[in-house]
Amino acid sequence: MKDFVEYLAKGLVSDPGAVVVKEMKGDGTIIFELTVAPDDLGKVIGKKGRTARALRTLIQAAATKAKTRAILEILD
């Protein structure tokens, strides 16, 4: 799953080398913390948060298939 999140984020940004995904496992939940370059933050969030919402939807769909729960947090 971490590779999937990283793949999606790198496809959106101008500086793929600055993409960092941290995975924290909890009680039946996986939390992904996404960090990108400051210039690319707007690209990941998108207009009115549409891109971020789409990313979260894709990640939740993949997590449902894996019978777990996933949360995406985009850090500044």
mmCIF file of the N, C-alpha and C atoms, coordinates in Angstrom:
data_MODEL
# 
_entry.id   MODEL 
# 
loop_
_atom_site.group_PDB 
_atom_site.id 
_atom_site.type_symbol 
_atom_site.label_atom_id 
_atom_site.label_alt_id 
_atom_site.label_comp_id 
_atom_site.label_asym_id 
_atom_site.label_entity_id 
_atom_site.label_seq_id 
_atom_site.pdbx_PDB_ins_code 
_atom_site.Cartn_x 
_atom_site.Cartn_y 
_atom_site.Cartn_z 
_atom_site.occupancy 
_atom_site.B_iso_or_equiv 
_atom_site.pdbx_formal_charge 
_atom_site.auth_seq_id 
_atom_site.auth_comp_id 
_atom_site.auth_asym_id 
_atom_site.auth_atom_id 
_atom_site.pdbx_PDB_model_num 
ATOM 1   N N  . MET A 1 1  ? 0.813   -1.198 0.000   1.00 0.00 ? 1  MET A N  1 
ATOM 2   C CA . MET A 1 1  ? 0.000   0.000  0.000   1.00 0.00 ? 1  MET A CA 1 
ATOM 3   C C  . MET A 1 1  ? 0.858   1.265  0.000   1.00 0.00 ? 1  MET A C  1 
ATOM 4   N N  . LYS A 1 2  ? 1.952   1.243  0.739   1.00 0.00 ? 2  LYS A N  1 
ATOM 5   C CA . LYS A 1 2  ? 2.815   2.417  0.810   1.00 0.00 ? 2  LYS A CA 1 
ATOM 6   C C  . LYS A 1 2  ? 3.357   2.764  -0.572  1.00 0.00 ? 2  LYS A C  1 
ATOM 7   N N  . ASP A 1 3  ? 3.718   1.740  -1.338  1.00 0.00 ? 3  ASP A N  1 
ATOM 8   C CA . ASP A 1 3  ? 4.226   1.963  -2.690  1.00 0.00 ? 3  ASP A CA 1 
ATOM 9   C C  . ASP A 1 3  ? 3.154   2.573  -3.587  1.00 0.00 ? 3  ASP A C  1 
ATOM 10  N N  . PHE A 1 4  ? 1.913   2.165  -3.393  1.00 0.00 ? 4  PHE A N  1 
ATOM 11  C CA . PHE A 1 4  ? 0.796   2.693  -4.163  1.00 0.00 ? 4  PHE A CA 1 
ATOM 12  C C  . PHE A 1 4  ? 0.595   4.185  -3.882  1.00 0.00 ? 4  PHE A C  1 
ATOM 13  N N  . VAL A 1 5  ? 0.646   4.566  -2.618  1.00 0.00 ? 5  VAL A N  1 
ATOM 14  C CA . VAL A 1 5  ? 0.498   5.973  -2.234  1.00 0.00 ? 5  VAL A CA 1 
ATOM 15  C C  . VAL A 1 5  ? 1.639   6.794  -2.816  1.00 0.00 ? 5  VAL A C  1 
ATOM 16  N N  . GLU A 1 6  ? 2.836   6.264  -2.719  1.00 0.00 ? 6  GLU A N  1 
ATOM 17  C CA . GLU A 1 6  ? 4.015   6.951  -3.250  1.00 0.00 ? 6  GLU A CA 1 
ATOM 18  C C  . GLU A 1 6  ? 3.919   7.105  -4.768  1.00 0.00 ? 6  GLU A C  1 
ATOM 19  N N  . TYR A 1 7  ? 3.458   6.072  -5.446  1.00 0.00 ? 7  TYR A N  1 
ATOM 20  C CA . TYR A 1 7  ? 3.295   6.104  -6.902  1.00 0.00 ? 7  TYR A CA 1 
ATOM 21  C C  . TYR A 1 7  ? 2.293   7.183  -7.310  1.00 0.00 ? 7  TYR A C  1 
ATOM 22  N N  . LEU A 1 8  ? 1.168   7.248  -6.619  1.00 0.00 ? 8  LEU A N  1 
ATOM 23  C CA . LEU A 1 8  ? 0.152   8.244  -6.936  1.00 0.00 ? 8  LEU A CA 1 
ATOM 24  C C  . LEU A 1 8  ? 0.676   9.661  -6.722  1.00 0.00 ? 8  LEU A C  1 
ATOM 25  N N  . ALA A 1 9  ? 1.364   9.876  -5.606  1.00 0.00 ? 9  ALA A N  1 
ATOM 26  C CA . ALA A 1 9  ? 1.869   11.211 -5.286  1.00 0.00 ? 9  ALA A CA 1 
ATOM 27  C C  . ALA A 1 9  ? 2.959   11.650 -6.269  1.00 0.00 ? 9  ALA A C  1 
ATOM 28  N N  . LYS A 1 10 ? 3.842   10.740 -6.619  1.00 0.00 ? 10 LYS A N  1 
ATOM 29  C CA . LYS A 1 10 ? 4.921   11.095 -7.546  1.00 0.00 ? 10 LYS A CA 1 
ATOM 30  C C  . LYS A 1 10 ? 4.390   11.440 -8.931  1.00 0.00 ? 10 LYS A C  1 
ATOM 31  N N  . GLY A 1 11 ? 3.249   10.889 -9.292  1.00 0.00 ? 11 GLY A N  1 
ATOM 32  C CA . GLY A 1 11 ? 2.642   11.204 -10.577 1.00 0.00 ? 11 GLY A CA 1 
ATOM 33  C C  . GLY A 1 11 ? 2.041   12.597 -10.626 1.00 0.00 ? 11 GLY A C  1 
ATOM 34  N N  . LEU A 1 12 ? 1.814   13.199 -9.496  1.00 0.00 ? 12 LEU A N  1 
ATOM 35  C CA . LEU A 1 12 ? 1.180   14.516 -9.443  1.00 0.00 ? 12 LEU A CA 1 
ATOM 36  C C  . LEU A 1 12 ? 2.157   15.677 -9.320  1.00 0.00 ? 12 LEU A C  1 
ATOM 37  N N  . VAL A 1 13 ? 3.317   15.441 -8.758  1.00 0.00 ? 13 VAL A N  1 
ATOM 38  C CA . VAL A 1 13 ? 4.216   16.537 -8.392  1.00 0.00 ? 13 VAL A CA 1 
ATOM 39  C C  . VAL A 1 13 ? 5.297   16.799 -9.430  1.00 0.00 ? 13 VAL A C  1 
ATOM 40  N N  . SER A 1 14 ? 5.927   17.977 -9.317  1.00 0.00 ? 14 SER A N  1 
ATOM 41  C CA . SER A 1 14 ? 7.026   18.342 -10.201 1.00 0.00 ? 14 SER A CA 1 
ATOM 42  C C  . SER A 1 14 ? 8.351   17.777 -9.709  1.00 0.00 ? 14 SER A C  1 
ATOM 43  N N  . ASP A 1 15 ? 8.472   17.608 -8.401  1.00 0.00 ? 15 ASP A N  1 
ATOM 44  C CA . ASP A 1 15 ? 9.707   17.113 -7.789  1.00 0.00 ? 15 ASP A CA 1 
ATOM 45  C C  . ASP A 1 15 ? 9.448   15.771 -7.107  1.00 0.00 ? 15 ASP A C  1 
ATOM 46  N N  . PRO A 1 16 ? 9.465   14.657 -7.866  1.00 0.00 ? 16 PRO A N  1 
ATOM 47  C CA . PRO A 1 16 ? 9.162   13.355 -7.272  1.00 0.00 ? 16 PRO A CA 1 
ATOM 48  C C  . PRO A 1 16 ? 10.171  12.908 -6.218  1.00 0.00 ? 16 PRO A C  1 
ATOM 49  N N  . GLY A 1 17 ? 11.364  13.463 -6.235  1.00 0.00 ? 17 GLY A N  1 
ATOM 50  C CA . GLY A 1 17 ? 12.377  13.098 -5.254  1.00 0.00 ? 17 GLY A CA 1 
ATOM 51  C C  . GLY A 1 17 ? 12.047  13.582 -3.847  1.00 0.00 ? 17 GLY A C  1 
ATOM 52  N N  . ALA A 1 18 ? 11.186  14.580 -3.746  1.00 0.00 ? 18 ALA A N  1 
ATOM 53  C CA . ALA A 1 18 ? 10.844  15.146 -2.446  1.00 0.00 ? 18 ALA A CA 1 
ATOM 54  C C  . ALA A 1 18 ? 9.646   14.452 -1.801  1.00 0.00 ? 18 ALA A C  1 
ATOM 55  N N  . VAL A 1 19 ? 9.059   13.476 -2.482  1.00 0.00 ? 19 VAL A N  1 
ATOM 56  C CA . VAL A 1 19 ? 7.892   12.777 -1.944  1.00 0.00 ? 19 VAL A CA 1 
ATOM 57  C C  . VAL A 1 19 ? 8.342   11.783 -0.877  1.00 0.00 ? 19 VAL A C  1 
ATOM 58  N N  . VAL A 1 20 ? 7.766   11.912 0.313   1.00 0.00 ? 20 VAL A N  1 
ATOM 59  C CA . VAL A 1 20 ? 8.067   11.008 1.424   1.00 0.00 ? 20 VAL A CA 1 
ATOM 60  C C  . VAL A 1 20 ? 6.741   10.499 1.981   1.00 0.00 ? 20 VAL A C  1 
ATOM 61  N N  . VAL A 1 21 ? 6.633   9.168  2.080   1.00 0.00 ? 21 VAL A N  1 
ATOM 62  C CA . VAL A 1 21 ? 5.435   8.559  2.645   1.00 0.00 ? 21 VAL A CA 1 
ATOM 63  C C  . VAL A 1 21 ? 5.846   7.753  3.872   1.00 0.00 ? 21 VAL A C  1 
ATOM 64  N N  . LYS A 1 22 ? 5.240   8.082  5.002   1.00 0.00 ? 22 LYS A N  1 
ATOM 65  C CA . LYS A 1 22 ? 5.475   7.326  6.230   1.00 0.00 ? 22 LYS A CA 1 
ATOM 66  C C  . LYS A 1 22 ? 4.227   6.526  6.539   1.00 0.00 ? 22 LYS A C  1 
ATOM 67  N N  . GLU A 1 23 ? 4.419   5.282  6.919   1.00 0.00 ? 23 GLU A N  1 
ATOM 68  C CA . GLU A 1 23 ? 3.302   4.386  7.215   1.00 0.00 ? 23 GLU A CA 1 
ATOM 69  C C  . GLU A 1 23 ? 3.299   4.058  8.700   1.00 0.00 ? 23 GLU A C  1 
ATOM 70  N N  . MET A 1 24 ? 2.161   4.306  9.336   1.00 0.00 ? 24 MET A N  1 
ATOM 71  C CA . MET A 1 24 ? 2.012   3.980  10.750  1.00 0.00 ? 24 MET A CA 1 
ATOM 72  C C  . MET A 1 24 ? 0.823   3.041  10.884  1.00 0.00 ? 24 MET A C  1 
ATOM 73  N N  . LYS A 1 25 ? 1.059   1.906  11.519  1.00 0.00 ? 25 LYS A N  1 
ATOM 74  C CA . LYS A 1 25 ? -0.001  0.917  11.676  1.00 0.00 ? 25 LYS A CA 1 
ATOM 75  C C  . LYS A 1 25 ? -0.607  1.031  13.062  1.00 0.00 ? 25 LYS A C  1 
ATOM 76  N N  . GLY A 1 26 ? -1.924  0.996  13.094  1.00 0.00 ? 26 GLY A N  1 
ATOM 77  C CA . GLY A 1 26 ? -2.640  1.052  14.353  1.00 0.00 ? 26 GLY A CA 1 
ATOM 78  C C  . GLY A 1 26 ? -3.504  -0.184 14.507  1.00 0.00 ? 26 GLY A C  1 
ATOM 79  N N  . ASP A 1 27 ? -4.568  -0.046 15.216  1.00 0.00 ? 27 ASP A N  1 
ATOM 80  C CA . ASP A 1 27 ? -5.478  -1.144 15.478  1.00 0.00 ? 27 ASP A CA 1 
ATOM 81  C C  . ASP A 1 27 ? -6.414  -1.338 14.277  1.00 0.00 ? 27 ASP A C  1 
ATOM 82  N N  . GLY A 1 28 ? -5.970  -2.104 13.298  1.00 0.00 ? 28 GLY A N  1 
ATOM 83  C CA . GLY A 1 28 ? -6.776  -2.356 12.104  1.00 0.00 ? 28 GLY A CA 1 
ATOM 84  C C  . GLY A 1 28 ? -6.798  -1.185 11.139  1.00 0.00 ? 28 GLY A C  1 
ATOM 85  N N  . THR A 1 29 ? -5.962  -0.180 11.367  1.00 0.00 ? 29 THR A N  1 
ATOM 86  C CA . THR A 1 29 ? -5.925  1.016  10.523  1.00 0.00 ? 29 THR A CA 1 
ATOM 87  C C  . THR A 1 29 ? -4.482  1.336  10.156  1.00 0.00 ? 29 THR A C  1 
ATOM 88  N N  . ILE A 1 30 ? -4.310  1.764  8.928   1.00 0.00 ? 30 ILE A N  1 
ATOM 89  C CA . ILE A 1 30 ? -3.002  2.216  8.465   1.00 0.00 ? 30 ILE A CA 1 
ATOM 90  C C  . ILE A 1 30 ? -3.111  3.710  8.176   1.00 0.00 ? 30 ILE A C  1 
ATOM 91  N N  . ILE A 1 31 ? -2.195  4.485  8.743   1.00 0.00 ? 31 ILE A N  1 
ATOM 92  C CA . ILE A 1 31 ? -2.176  5.921  8.499   1.00 0.00 ? 31 ILE A CA 1 
ATOM 93  C C  . ILE A 1 31 ? -0.960  6.233  7.641   1.00 0.00 ? 31 ILE A C  1 
ATOM 94  N N  . PHE A 1 32 ? -1.197  6.877  6.511   1.00 0.00 ? 32 PHE A N  1 
ATOM 95  C CA . PHE A 1 32 ? -0.124  7.295  5.619   1.00 0.00 ? 32 PHE A CA 1 
ATOM 96  C C  . PHE A 1 32 ? 0.061   8.792  5.757   1.00 0.00 ? 32 PHE A C  1 
ATOM 97  N N  . GLU A 1 33 ? 1.286   9.207  6.066   1.00 0.00 ? 33 GLU A N  1 
ATOM 98  C CA . GLU A 1 33 ? 1.627   10.625 6.148   1.00 0.00 ? 33 GLU A CA 1 
ATOM 99  C C  . GLU A 1 33 ? 2.418   10.987 4.901   1.00 0.00 ? 33 GLU A C  1 
ATOM 100 N N  . LEU A 1 34 ? 1.856   11.868 4.094   1.00 0.00 ? 34 LEU A N  1 
ATOM 101 C CA . LEU A 1 34 ? 2.464   12.264 2.819   1.00 0.00 ? 34 LEU A CA 1 
ATOM 102 C C  . LEU A 1 34 ? 3.088   13.642 2.962   1.00 0.00 ? 34 LEU A C  1 
ATOM 103 N N  . THR A 1 35 ? 4.365   13.732 2.614   1.00 0.00 ? 35 THR A N  1 
ATOM 104 C CA . THR A 1 35 ? 5.078   15.003 2.626   1.00 0.00 ? 35 THR A CA 1 
ATOM 105 C C  . THR A 1 35 ? 5.634   15.243 1.230   1.00 0.00 ? 35 THR A C  1 
ATOM 106 N N  . VAL A 1 36 ? 5.399   16.439 0.695   1.00 0.00 ? 36 VAL A N  1 
ATOM 107 C CA . VAL A 1 36 ? 5.907   16.815 -0.625  1.00 0.00 ? 36 VAL A CA 1 
ATOM 108 C C  . VAL A 1 36 ? 6.624   18.152 -0.508  1.00 0.00 ? 36 VAL A C  1 
ATOM 109 N N  . ALA A 1 37 ? 7.269   18.568 -1.595  1.00 0.00 ? 37 ALA A N  1 
ATOM 110 C CA . ALA A 1 37 ? 7.941   19.867 -1.611  1.00 0.00 ? 37 ALA A CA 1 
ATOM 111 C C  . ALA A 1 37 ? 6.890   20.972 -1.445  1.00 0.00 ? 37 ALA A C  1 
ATOM 112 N N  . PRO A 1 38 ? 7.260   22.074 -0.804  1.00 0.00 ? 38 PRO A N  1 
ATOM 113 C CA . PRO A 1 38 ? 6.288   23.167 -0.588  1.00 0.00 ? 38 PRO A CA 1 
ATOM 114 C C  . PRO A 1 38 ? 5.638   23.673 -1.872  1.00 0.00 ? 38 PRO A C  1 
ATOM 115 N N  . ASP A 1 39 ? 6.381   23.682 -2.975  1.00 0.00 ? 39 ASP A N  1 
ATOM 116 C CA . ASP A 1 39 ? 5.824   24.149 -4.249  1.00 0.00 ? 39 ASP A CA 1 
ATOM 117 C C  . ASP A 1 39 ? 4.785   23.182 -4.807  1.00 0.00 ? 39 ASP A C  1 
ATOM 118 N N  . ASP A 1 40 ? 4.852   21.922 -4.425  1.00 0.00 ? 40 ASP A N  1 
ATOM 119 C CA . ASP A 1 40 ? 3.951   20.907 -4.955  1.00 0.00 ? 40 ASP A CA 1 
ATOM 120 C C  . ASP A 1 40 ? 2.735   20.650 -4.069  1.00 0.00 ? 40 ASP A C  1 
ATOM 121 N N  . LEU A 1 41 ? 2.670   21.308 -2.940  1.00 0.00 ? 41 LEU A N  1 
ATOM 122 C CA . LEU A 1 41 ? 1.571   21.062 -2.002  1.00 0.00 ? 41 LEU A CA 1 
ATOM 123 C C  . LEU A 1 41 ? 0.213   21.375 -2.634  1.00 0.00 ? 41 LEU A C  1 
ATOM 124 N N  . GLY A 1 42 ? 0.140   22.447 -3.396  1.00 0.00 ? 42 GLY A N  1 
ATOM 125 C CA . GLY A 1 42 ? -1.104  22.816 -4.063  1.00 0.00 ? 42 GLY A CA 1 
ATOM 126 C C  . GLY A 1 42 ? -1.531  21.801 -5.102  1.00 0.00 ? 42 GLY A C  1 
ATOM 127 N N  . LYS A 1 43 ? -0.568  21.173 -5.751  1.00 0.00 ? 43 LYS A N  1 
ATOM 128 C CA . LYS A 1 43 ? -0.892  20.159 -6.758  1.00 0.00 ? 43 LYS A CA 1 
ATOM 129 C C  . LYS A 1 43 ? -1.485  18.911 -6.122  1.00 0.00 ? 43 LYS A C  1 
ATOM 130 N N  . VAL A 1 44 ? -1.006  18.568 -4.951  1.00 0.00 ? 44 VAL A N  1 
ATOM 131 C CA . VAL A 1 44 ? -1.500  17.373 -4.260  1.00 0.00 ? 44 VAL A CA 1 
ATOM 132 C C  . VAL A 1 44 ? -2.875  17.627 -3.650  1.00 0.00 ? 44 VAL A C  1 
ATOM 133 N N  . ILE A 1 45 ? -3.101  18.838 -3.172  1.00 0.00 ? 45 ILE A N  1 
ATOM 134 C CA . ILE A 1 45 ? -4.389  19.156 -2.567  1.00 0.00 ? 45 ILE A CA 1 
ATOM 135 C C  . ILE A 1 45 ? -5.427  19.449 -3.649  1.00 0.00 ? 45 ILE A C  1 
ATOM 136 N N  . GLY A 1 46 ? -5.048  20.210 -4.658  1.00 0.00 ? 46 GLY A N  1 
ATOM 137 C CA . GLY A 1 46 ? -5.953  20.511 -5.752  1.00 0.00 ? 46 GLY A CA 1 
ATOM 138 C C  . GLY A 1 46 ? -6.944  21.614 -5.414  1.00 0.00 ? 46 GLY A C  1 
ATOM 139 N N  . LYS A 1 47 ? -7.715  21.984 -6.413  1.00 0.00 ? 47 LYS A N  1 
ATOM 140 C CA . LYS A 1 47 ? -8.706  23.042 -6.244  1.00 0.00 ? 47 LYS A CA 1 
ATOM 141 C C  . LYS A 1 47 ? -9.823  22.565 -5.330  1.00 0.00 ? 47 LYS A C  1 
ATOM 142 N N  . LYS A 1 48 ? -10.038 23.311 -4.251  1.00 0.00 ? 48 LYS A N  1 
ATOM 143 C CA . LYS A 1 48 ? -11.050 22.988 -3.235  1.00 0.00 ? 48 LYS A CA 1 
ATOM 144 C C  . LYS A 1 48 ? -10.871 21.582 -2.667  1.00 0.00 ? 48 LYS A C  1 
ATOM 145 N N  . GLY A 1 49 ? -9.637  21.053 -2.710  1.00 0.00 ? 49 GLY A N  1 
ATOM 146 C CA . GLY A 1 49 ? -9.348  19.750 -2.119  1.00 0.00 ? 49 GLY A CA 1 
ATOM 147 C C  . GLY A 1 49 ? -9.793  18.558 -2.944  1.00 0.00 ? 49 GLY A C  1 
ATOM 148 N N  . ARG A 1 50 ? -10.099 18.781 -4.195  1.00 0.00 ? 50 ARG A N  1 
ATOM 149 C CA . ARG A 1 50 ? -10.612 17.683 -5.035  1.00 0.00 ? 50 ARG A CA 1 
ATOM 150 C C  . ARG A 1 50 ? -9.576  16.596 -5.283  1.00 0.00 ? 50 ARG A C  1 
ATOM 151 N N  . THR A 1 51 ? -8.336  16.980 -5.528  1.00 0.00 ? 51 THR A N  1 
ATOM 152 C CA . THR A 1 51 ? -7.297  15.985 -5.779  1.00 0.00 ? 51 THR A CA 1 
ATOM 153 C C  . THR A 1 51 ? -7.016  15.175 -4.520  1.00 0.00 ? 51 THR A C  1 
ATOM 154 N N  . ALA A 1 52 ? -6.963  15.847 -3.382  1.00 0.00 ? 52 ALA A N  1 
ATOM 155 C CA . ALA A 1 52 ? -6.738  15.146 -2.107  1.00 0.00 ? 52 ALA A CA 1 
ATOM 156 C C  . ALA A 1 52 ? -7.887  14.182 -1.829  1.00 0.00 ? 52 ALA A C  1 
ATOM 157 N N  . ARG A 1 53 ? -9.103  14.605 -2.115  1.00 0.00 ? 53 ARG A N  1 
ATOM 158 C CA . ARG A 1 53 ? -10.267 13.739 -1.893  1.00 0.00 ? 53 ARG A CA 1 
ATOM 159 C C  . ARG A 1 53 ? -10.205 12.517 -2.818  1.00 0.00 ? 53 ARG A C  1 
ATOM 160 N N  . ALA A 1 54 ? -9.772  12.731 -4.053  1.00 0.00 ? 54 ALA A N  1 
ATOM 161 C CA . ALA A 1 54 ? -9.640  11.623 -4.999  1.00 0.00 ? 54 ALA A CA 1 
ATOM 162 C C  . ALA A 1 54 ? -8.559  10.639 -4.552  1.00 0.00 ? 54 ALA A C  1 
ATOM 163 N N  . LEU A 1 55 ? -7.436  11.161 -4.056  1.00 0.00 ? 55 LEU A N  1 
ATOM 164 C CA . LEU A 1 55 ? -6.371  10.300 -3.538  1.00 0.00 ? 55 LEU A CA 1 
ATOM 165 C C  . LEU A 1 55 ? -6.880  9.462  -2.372  1.00 0.00 ? 55 LEU A C  1 
ATOM 166 N N  . ARG A 1 56 ? -7.592  10.110 -1.465  1.00 0.00 ? 56 ARG A N  1 
ATOM 167 C CA . ARG A 1 56 ? -8.129  9.388  -0.303  1.00 0.00 ? 56 ARG A CA 1 
ATOM 168 C C  . ARG A 1 56 ? -9.118  8.313  -0.723  1.00 0.00 ? 56 ARG A C  1 
ATOM 169 N N  . THR A 1 57 ? -9.923  8.600  -1.728  1.00 0.00 ? 57 THR A N  1 
ATOM 170 C CA . THR A 1 57 ? -10.887 7.617  -2.218  1.00 0.00 ? 57 THR A CA 1 
ATOM 171 C C  . THR A 1 57 ? -10.179 6.408  -2.801  1.00 0.00 ? 57 THR A C  1 
ATOM 172 N N  . LEU A 1 58 ? -9.143  6.631  -3.603  1.00 0.00 ? 58 LEU A N  1 
ATOM 173 C CA . LEU A 1 58 ? -8.385  5.522  -4.185  1.00 0.00 ? 58 LEU A CA 1 
ATOM 174 C C  . LEU A 1 58 ? -7.712  4.677  -3.107  1.00 0.00 ? 58 LEU A C  1 
ATOM 175 N N  . ILE A 1 59 ? -7.146  5.332  -2.122  1.00 0.00 ? 59 ILE A N  1 
ATOM 176 C CA . ILE A 1 59 ? -6.454  4.617  -1.047  1.00 0.00 ? 59 ILE A CA 1 
ATOM 177 C C  . ILE A 1 59 ? -7.448  3.818  -0.208  1.00 0.00 ? 59 ILE A C  1 
ATOM 178 N N  . GLN A 1 60 ? -8.604  4.407  0.064   1.00 0.00 ? 60 GLN A N  1 
ATOM 179 C CA . GLN A 1 60 ? -9.625  3.679  0.819   1.00 0.00 ? 60 GLN A CA 1 
ATOM 180 C C  . GLN A 1 60 ? -10.151 2.477  0.047   1.00 0.00 ? 60 GLN A C  1 
ATOM 181 N N  . ALA A 1 61 ? -10.274 2.616  -1.275  1.00 0.00 ? 61 ALA A N  1 
ATOM 182 C CA . ALA A 1 61 ? -10.731 1.493  -2.092  1.00 0.00 ? 61 ALA A CA 1 
ATOM 183 C C  . ALA A 1 61 ? -9.715  0.354  -2.071  1.00 0.00 ? 61 ALA A C  1 
ATOM 184 N N  . ALA A 1 62 ? -8.438  0.694  -2.179  1.00 0.00 ? 62 ALA A N  1 
ATOM 185 C CA . ALA A 1 62 ? -7.394  -0.330 -2.124  1.00 0.00 ? 62 ALA A CA 1 
ATOM 186 C C  . ALA A 1 62 ? -7.341  -0.981 -0.745  1.00 0.00 ? 62 ALA A C  1 
ATOM 187 N N  . ALA A 1 63 ? -7.564  -0.196 0.294   1.00 0.00 ? 63 ALA A N  1 
ATOM 188 C CA . ALA A 1 63 ? -7.546  -0.734 1.651   1.00 0.00 ? 63 ALA A CA 1 
ATOM 189 C C  . ALA A 1 63 ? -8.739  -1.657 1.885   1.00 0.00 ? 63 ALA A C  1 
ATOM 190 N N  . THR A 1 64 ? -9.876  -1.296 1.343   1.00 0.00 ? 64 THR A N  1 
ATOM 191 C CA . THR A 1 64 ? -11.061 -2.145 1.479   1.00 0.00 ? 64 THR A CA 1 
ATOM 192 C C  . THR A 1 64 ? -10.833 -3.487 0.816   1.00 0.00 ? 64 THR A C  1 
ATOM 193 N N  . LYS A 1 65 ? -10.176 -3.467 -0.317  1.00 0.00 ? 65 LYS A N  1 
ATOM 194 C CA . LYS A 1 65 ? -9.858  -4.714 -1.011  1.00 0.00 ? 65 LYS A CA 1 
ATOM 195 C C  . LYS A 1 65 ? -8.917  -5.580 -0.169  1.00 0.00 ? 65 LYS A C  1 
ATOM 196 N N  . ALA A 1 66 ? -8.026  -4.922 0.577   1.00 0.00 ? 66 ALA A N  1 
ATOM 197 C CA . ALA A 1 66 ? -7.089  -5.636 1.452   1.00 0.00 ? 66 ALA A CA 1 
ATOM 198 C C  . ALA A 1 66 ? -7.686  -5.905 2.833   1.00 0.00 ? 66 ALA A C  1 
ATOM 199 N N  . LYS A 1 67 ? -8.959  -5.585 3.000   1.00 0.00 ? 67 LYS A N  1 
ATOM 200 C CA . LYS A 1 67 ? -9.698  -5.809 4.250   1.00 0.00 ? 67 LYS A CA 1 
ATOM 201 C C  . LYS A 1 67 ? -9.067  -5.096 5.449   1.00 0.00 ? 67 LYS A C  1 
ATOM 202 N N  . THR A 1 68 ? -8.743  -3.829 5.226   1.00 0.00 ? 68 THR A N  1 
ATOM 203 C CA . THR A 1 68 ? -8.220  -2.985 6.286   1.00 0.00 ? 68 THR A CA 1 
ATOM 204 C C  . THR A 1 68 ? -8.770  -1.582 6.089   1.00 0.00 ? 68 THR A C  1 
ATOM 205 N N  . ARG A 1 69 ? -8.350  -0.653 6.915   1.00 0.00 ? 69 ARG A N  1 
ATOM 206 C CA . ARG A 1 69 ? -8.786  0.731  6.812   1.00 0.00 ? 69 ARG A CA 1 
ATOM 207 C C  . ARG A 1 69 ? -7.550  1.600  6.655   1.00 0.00 ? 69 ARG A C  1 
ATOM 208 N N  . ALA A 1 70 ? -7.625  2.607  5.772   1.00 0.00 ? 70 ALA A N  1 
ATOM 209 C CA . ALA A 1 70 ? -6.469  3.470  5.528   1.00 0.00 ? 70 ALA A CA 1 
ATOM 210 C C  . ALA A 1 70 ? -6.880  4.929  5.587   1.00 0.00 ? 70 ALA A C  1 
ATOM 211 N N  . ILE A 1 71 ? -5.974  5.745  6.114   1.00 0.00 ? 71 ILE A N  1 
ATOM 212 C CA . ILE A 1 71 ? -6.184  7.183  6.216   1.00 0.00 ? 71 ILE A CA 1 
ATOM 213 C C  . ILE A 1 71 ? -4.969  7.868  5.610   1.00 0.00 ? 71 ILE A C  1 
ATOM 214 N N  . LEU A 1 72 ? -5.218  8.889  4.799   1.00 0.00 ? 72 LEU A N  1 
ATOM 215 C CA . LEU A 1 72 ? -4.136  9.676  4.198   1.00 0.00 ? 72 LEU A CA 1 
ATOM 216 C C  . LEU A 1 72 ? -4.105  11.048 4.847   1.00 0.00 ? 72 LEU A C  1 
ATOM 217 N N  . GLU A 1 73 ? -2.954  11.419 5.377   1.00 0.00 ? 73 GLU A N  1 
ATOM 218 C CA . GLU A 1 73 ? -2.737  12.755 5.934   1.00 0.00 ? 73 GLU A CA 1 
ATOM 219 C C  . GLU A 1 73 ? -1.672  13.441 5.100   1.00 0.00 ? 73 GLU A C  1 
ATOM 220 N N  . ILE A 1 74 ? -2.006  14.624 4.622   1.00 0.00 ? 74 ILE A N  1 
ATOM 221 C CA . ILE A 1 74 ? -1.057  15.403 3.824   1.00 0.00 ? 74 ILE A CA 1 
ATOM 222 C C  . ILE A 1 74 ? -0.449  16.447 4.752   1.00 0.00 ? 74 ILE A C  1 
ATOM 223 N N  . LEU A 1 75 ? 0.852   16.367 4.950   1.00 0.00 ? 75 LEU A N  1 
ATOM 224 C CA . LEU A 1 75 ? 1.553   17.271 5.877   1.00 0.00 ? 75 LEU A CA 1 
ATOM 225 C C  . LEU A 1 75 ? 2.196   18.425 5.125   1.00 0.00 ? 75 LEU A C  1 
ATOM 226 N N  . ASP A 1 76 ? 2.271   19.594 5.804   1.00 0.00 ? 76 ASP A N  1 
ATOM 227 C CA . ASP A 1 76 ? 2.918   20.756 5.198   1.00 0.00 ? 76 ASP A CA 1 
ATOM 228 C C  . ASP A 1 76 ? 4.406   20.617 5.298   1.00 0.00 ? 76 ASP A C  1 
# 
